[in-house]
Amino acid sequence: MTEQPSWPGNRIRMWYRPMRARDRGEHHRVATPLELLFDLCFVVAVGQAAASLHHALAEGHAAHGVSSFAMVFFAIWWGWLNFSWFASAFDTDDVPYRLATLLQIAGGLTVAASVTGAFEGDLRLTVAGYVLMRLALVFQWLRAARSDPECRPSAMRYAIGITVVQVLWVSYLWLPDGLHPYAFVVFAVLEMAVPVWAESRHGTTWHPHHIAERYGLFTLIVLGEVILSATNAVKEGAAEPGHTGALISLAAAGLVLVFSMWWLYFDRPGHARLVRRPTMFTSMSWGYGHYFIFASAAAVGAGLEVAVAYDTGALHLGGVAAALPTTLPVAVFLLSVWLLHIGPTNECRPIAIGFPATAVLVVAASFGPAPIHVTAGLAAALVVLTVVATHGETQA
């Protein structure tokens, strides 16, 4: 009989494990309960951003609302992305790792609490929460550098690069308001350049199936937020008499639309491209490109809320202005899924052509009657096309 380790030894290993790179080919690698908790906390920030976008659109401040949403969503998405890729390569699930993750969650919730102020131009709390998330990750990279000599050069590049950019974000608060949009673009580009610089030294051993699952889970959570937003809007609209039929019809169209978005995203295995072409360009383009999938999916929820308000007469906008907050994000979602999961050169030509063609038709539906219903019908038709065109295919 094998002798079991003593309790003190077990406790030491549970409290602290050396942070060494995990095996890229590890079997049965799935999301951990801590990662799921992390996602649920971050979806609070997504919901707050979508709600603020809805209010800005309803008040006729589309340009300001979209730009503020894009900036806030970048902070949410970038914090989530960096945690997920780091965890895929170095997750130890020990006490220091969990506590550092707690700090990242606290930063994410701080960003969520700051969304309303950020839309009004007060970014102090947003920057504070964002910097907290990023510095907690610096601690993780320093741990990896200390424990894994092979990955030390890349880990140190991550730690140094992230720290320098956080200093820039803090300086952002003292810049003149007129420079904020330009500074944001520059600092965001620098943030995204850090992984490119660090990975060029020595690539981290992220797990393709695990990363694909993490992205898929976050997509599900964002789509769930869309359903919640639309349900709340319908509930509020139902309080006004005389709109029951229109609201039921709009709710059905919204459900078909969200279900179609889910189907189209998950129709192709997310890891296929990462496994087929395991290059830095592929992983970066796939990982970064999901910003548009996540952001557009979240924006659909705000758009459906605008559509409900328009149908109940609570919104004084024209029909096209009330439709575009839904149709444009759906078009962006379709184009993003097409580029990341399908590809313009896909051998299945009906699908390769069907996605961009449907995106164009969705935008065109904004100028016709019942744009939300037509958009839902077009998305459902694209689902039918993918099913018929891939009938008999086997997928990896």
C-alpha positions in Angstrom: 0.0 0.0 0.0 1.3 3.4 -1.0 2.1 5.6 2.0 0.0 8.8 2.0 1.9 12.1 2.5 1.6 13.7 6.0 -0.9 16.5 6.6 1.8 19.2 7.1 3.3 18.3 3.7 -0.1 18.5 2.1 -0.8 21.9 3.7 2.5 23.3 2.4 1.8 22.2 -1.1 -1.7 23.6 -1.0 -0.4 26.9 0.4 2.4 27.4 -2.1 3.4 25.7 -5.4 6.3 26.8 -7.6 4.8 28.7 -10.6 6.2 26.8 -13.5 4.9 26.7 -17.1 2.1 24.1 -17.6 2.1 21.5 -20.3 0.6 22.9 -23.6 -0.6 19.3 -24.4 -2.1 18.7 -20.9 -5.2 16.4 -21.2 -8.6 17.2 -19.8 -7.7 20.9 -19.2 -10.9 22.8 -18.4 -11.8 26.0 -16.7 -11.4 26.1 -12.9 -14.0 27.2 -10.4 -11.9 30.3 -9.8 -11.9 31.2 -13.4 -15.7 30.8 -13.5 -16.0 33.1 -10.5 -13.7 35.6 -12.2 -16.0 35.6 -15.3 -19.1 36.1 -13.2 -17.6 39.1 -11.5 -16.4 40.7 -14.7 -19.8 40.3 -16.3 -21.1 42.8 -13.8 -18.8 45.3 -15.4 -20.1 44.3 -18.9 -23.7 44.8 -17.7 -22.9 48.2 -16.3 -21.2 49.3 -19.6 -24.2 48.0 -21.7 -26.7 49.8 -19.4 -24.7 53.1 -19.7 -24.6 52.7 -23.4 -28.3 52.2 -23.5 -28.9 55.5 -21.6 -26.6 57.4 -23.8 -28.3 56.1 -27.0 -31.7 56.8 -25.6 -30.8 60.4 -24.8 -29.5 60.9 -28.4 -25.8 61.0 -27.5 -24.7 58.1 -29.8 -21.2 59.3 -30.6 -20.3 60.0 -27.0 -22.0 56.8 -25.8 -20.2 54.5 -28.3 -16.8 56.1 -27.7 -17.2 55.8 -23.9 -18.5 52.3 -24.2 -15.5 51.3 -26.3 -13.0 52.8 -23.8 -14.7 51.2 -20.7 -15.1 47.9 -22.4 -11.4 47.9 -23.3 -10.5 48.1 -19.6 -12.9 45.2 -18.8 -11.8 43.0 -21.8 -8.1 43.6 -21.4 -8.1 42.7 -17.7 -10.1 39.5 -18.5 -7.9 38.6 -21.4 -4.6 38.9 -19.6 -5.9 36.9 -16.6 -7.2 34.1 -18.9 -4.0 33.7 -21.0 -1.7 33.9 -17.9 -3.9 31.3 -16.1 -3.7 29.0 -19.1 0.1 28.9 -18.9 0.8 29.3 -15.2 -2.2 28.6 -13.0 -1.0 27.1 -9.7 -4.3 27.4 -7.7 -2.4 28.0 -4.5 -3.0 30.6 -1.9 -0.9 33.4 -3.3 -2.4 32.8 -6.8 -5.9 33.0 -5.4 -5.2 36.1 -3.4 -3.7 37.8 -6.5 -6.8 36.8 -8.5 -8.9 38.3 -5.7 -7.2 41.6 -6.3 -7.8 41.4 -10.0 -11.5 40.7 -9.3 -11.6 43.7 -6.9 -10.1 45.8 -9.7 -12.7 44.6 -12.1 -15.6 45.4 -9.7 -14.1 48.8 -9.2 -14.2 49.4 -12.9 -17.8 48.2 -12.9 -18.7 50.7 -10.1 -17.0 53.5 -12.1 -18.8 53.0 -15.4 -21.5 55.7 -14.8 -18.8 58.2 -13.9 -16.6 57.3 -16.8 -19.5 58.0 -19.2 -19.7 61.4 -17.6 -16.0 62.0 -18.0 -14.8 61.1 -14.6 -12.2 58.4 -15.1 -10.4 58.5 -11.7 -12.1 55.4 -10.3 -11.9 53.6 -13.7 -8.1 54.1 -13.8 -7.7 53.1 -10.1 -9.6 49.8 -10.7 -7.8 49.1 -13.9 -4.3 49.7 -12.5 -5.1 47.5 -9.5 -6.0 44.6 -11.9 -2.8 45.1 -13.9 -0.4 45.4 -11.0 -1.9 42.3 -9.4 -0.9 40.5 -12.7 2.6 42.0 -12.4 3.0 40.1 -9.1 2.0 36.9 -10.9 4.5 37.5 -13.7 7.3 38.1 -11.1 6.3 34.8 -9.4 6.7 33.0 -12.8 10.0 34.7 -13.4 11.3 33.6 -10.0 10.1 29.9 -10.3 10.7 29.2 -14.0 14.1 30.1 -15.4 13.2 29.1 -18.9 10.3 31.6 -19.0 12.1 34.3 -16.9 13.0 36.5 -19.9 9.4 36.7 -21.2 8.0 37.0 -17.7 10.3 39.9 -16.8 9.3 41.6 -20.1 5.7 41.3 -19.1 6.3 42.7 -15.6 8.3 45.6 -16.9 6.0 46.4 -19.8 2.8 46.3 -17.8 4.3 48.4 -15.0 5.5 51.2 -17.4 2.1 51.4 -19.1 0.3 51.6 -15.8 2.4 54.7 -15.0 1.2 56.2 -18.3 -2.5 55.4 -17.3 -2.0 57.2 -14.0 -0.6 60.2 -15.9 -3.7 60.1 -18.1 -5.7 61.7 -15.3 -3.6 64.9 -15.4 -3.7 65.3 -19.2 -5.9 68.1 -20.7 -9.4 66.7 -21.6 -8.7 67.4 -25.3 -5.8 65.0 -25.3 -7.7 62.1 -23.7 -8.9 60.4 -26.9 -5.5 60.4 -28.4 -3.7 59.3 -25.2 -6.2 56.5 -24.8 -5.5 55.1 -28.3 -1.7 55.4 -27.7 -1.8 53.8 -24.3 -4.1 51.0 -25.4 -1.8 50.2 -28.4 1.1 50.1 -25.9 -0.8 47.7 -23.7 -1.4 45.4 -26.6 2.2 45.7 -27.7 3.5 44.3 -24.4 2.5 40.7 -25.1 3.9 40.9 -28.6 7.2 42.1 -27.2 7.3 39.6 -24.3 6.2 36.5 -26.4 8.8 37.2 -29.0 11.5 36.4 -26.5 10.0 33.1 -25.4 6.4 32.0 -26.0 4.3 31.0 -23.0 2.7 27.6 -22.9 -1.0 28.5 -23.1 -3.3 25.6 -23.8 -5.3 26.0 -27.0 -8.4 24.0 -25.9 -8.4 25.7 -22.5 -8.2 29.2 -24.1 -11.0 28.4 -26.6 -13.2 27.2 -23.7 -12.5 30.4 -21.7 -13.4 32.6 -24.7 -16.5 30.5 -25.3 -17.6 30.8 -21.7 -17.2 34.5 -21.7 -19.2 34.7 -24.9 -22.0 32.7 -23.2 -22.0 35.1 -20.3 -22.1 38.2 -22.5 -25.0 36.7 -24.5 -26.7 35.9 -21.2 -26.3 39.6 -20.2 -28.1 40.4 -23.5 -31.0 38.3 -22.6 -31.2 39.8 -19.2 -31.1 43.4 -20.6 -33.8 42.6 -23.1 -36.0 40.9 -20.5 -35.8 43.8 -18.1 -36.7 46.2 -21.0 -39.7 44.1 -21.9 -40.8 43.9 -18.3 -40.6 47.7 -17.9 -42.4 48.2 -21.2 -45.2 45.8 -20.2 -46.0 48.1 -17.3 -47.5 50.5 -19.9 -50.8 49.2 -21.2 -51.5 48.7 -24.9 -48.1 47.3 -26.0 -48.4 43.7 -25.1 -48.5 42.3 -28.7 -45.6 44.4 -29.9 -43.5 43.5 -26.9 -44.2 39.8 -27.3 -43.2 39.9 -30.9 -40.0 41.9 -30.2 -39.1 39.5 -27.3 -39.5 36.5 -29.7 -37.3 38.2 -32.3 -34.7 39.1 -29.7 -34.6 35.5 -28.5 -34.2 34.1 -32.0 -31.4 36.7 -32.6 -29.4 35.8 -29.5 -29.9 32.0 -30.2 -28.7 32.5 -33.7 -25.6 34.4 -32.5 -24.9 31.6 -30.1 -25.2 29.0 -32.8 -23.0 30.8 -35.3 -20.2 31.4 -32.8 -20.1 27.8 -31.5 -20.8 26.1 -34.9 -17.0 25.8 -35.5 -14.7 24.6 -32.7 -12.9 27.6 -31.3 -9.6 25.9 -30.9 -9.4 24.7 -34.5 -7.6 27.8 -35.8 -5.2 27.9 -32.7 -4.2 24.2 -33.2 -4.0 24.4 -37.0 -1.8 27.5 -37.0 0.0 27.8 -33.6 1.8 31.0 -34.5 2.1 34.1 -32.5 0.2 36.1 -35.2 -2.6 33.6 -35.1 -3.0 33.6 -31.4 -2.7 37.4 -31.1 -5.2 38.1 -33.9 -7.6 35.5 -32.6 -7.3 36.7 -29.0 -7.4 40.4 -29.7 -10.1 40.1 -32.4 -12.5 38.8 -29.8 -12.8 42.4 -28.5 -15.2 43.0 -31.3 -17.2 39.8 -30.7 -17.5 40.5 -26.9 -18.2 44.2 -27.3 -20.7 43.9 -30.2 -22.6 41.1 -28.3 -22.8 43.3 -25.2 -24.0 46.2 -27.3 -26.8 44.2 -28.8 -28.4 44.1 -25.3 -28.4 47.9 -25.2 -29.8 48.0 -28.7 -32.7 45.7 -27.9 -33.5 48.0 -24.9 -33.6 51.0 -27.3 -35.9 49.0 -29.6 -38.3 48.2 -26.7 -38.4 51.8 -25.7 -39.1 52.9 -29.3 -41.9 50.4 -29.7 -43.6 51.5 -26.5 -43.3 55.2 -27.4 -40.9 56.0 -24.6 -38.2 57.0 -26.9 -38.3 60.0 -29.2 -36.0 58.9 -32.0 -36.5 58.1 -35.6 -37.0 54.5 -36.7 -33.5 54.2 -38.3 -31.8 55.7 -35.2 -33.7 53.3 -33.0 -32.7 50.3 -35.2 -29.0 50.9 -35.7 -28.1 50.3 -32.0 -29.1 46.7 -32.7 -28.3 46.1 -36.3 -24.8 47.6 -36.4 -23.5 45.5 -33.4 -25.1 42.3 -35.0 -23.3 43.1 -38.3 -20.0 43.6 -36.4 -20.5 40.3 -34.5 -21.1 38.4 -37.8 -18.1 39.9 -39.5 -15.9 39.2 -36.5 -17.0 35.6 -36.2 -16.5 35.3 -40.0 -12.9 36.6 -39.8 -11.9 34.6 -36.6 -13.7 31.3 -37.1 -14.6 31.0 -40.7 -12.2 32.9 -42.9 -12.7 34.6 -46.2 -10.9 31.7 -48.0 -12.9 29.0 -46.3 -13.4 26.1 -48.7 -17.2 26.1 -48.0 -18.0 29.0 -50.2 -21.7 29.4 -49.1 -20.5 30.1 -45.6 -17.5 32.2 -46.6 -19.8 34.4 -48.6 -22.9 34.1 -46.4 -21.5 35.8 -43.3 -20.4 39.1 -44.8 -23.5 39.2 -47.1 -25.8 38.7 -44.1 -23.9 41.5 -42.2 -24.6 43.9 -45.1 -28.3 42.9 -45.3 -28.6 43.3 -41.5 -27.4 47.0 -41.8 -29.7 47.5 -44.7 -32.6 46.2 -42.6 -32.3 49.3 -40.4 -33.9 51.4 -43.2 -36.9 49.1 -43.6 -40.0 48.1 -41.6 -39.6 45.8 -38.5 -35.7 46.0 -38.5 -35.3 43.8 -35.4 -37.5 41.1 -36.8 -35.8 41.2 -40.2 -32.4 41.0 -38.4 -33.5 38.0 -36.4 -34.8 36.4 -39.6 -31.5 37.0 -41.4 -29.4 35.6 -38.6 -31.7 32.5 -38.4 -31.4 32.1 -42.2 -27.6 32.2 -41.9 -27.8 29.4 -39.3 -29.8 27.3 -41.7 -27.3 28.0 -44.4 -24.4 26.8 -42.2 -26.3 23.7 -41.2 -27.1 22.8 -44.8 -23.7 23.7 -46.2 -21.8 21.7 -43.7 -24.1 18.7 -43.7 -22.1 15.5 -43.3 -18.9 17.4 -42.3 -16.8 16.1 -39.5 -15.2 18.7 -37.2 -12.1 18.3 -35.1 
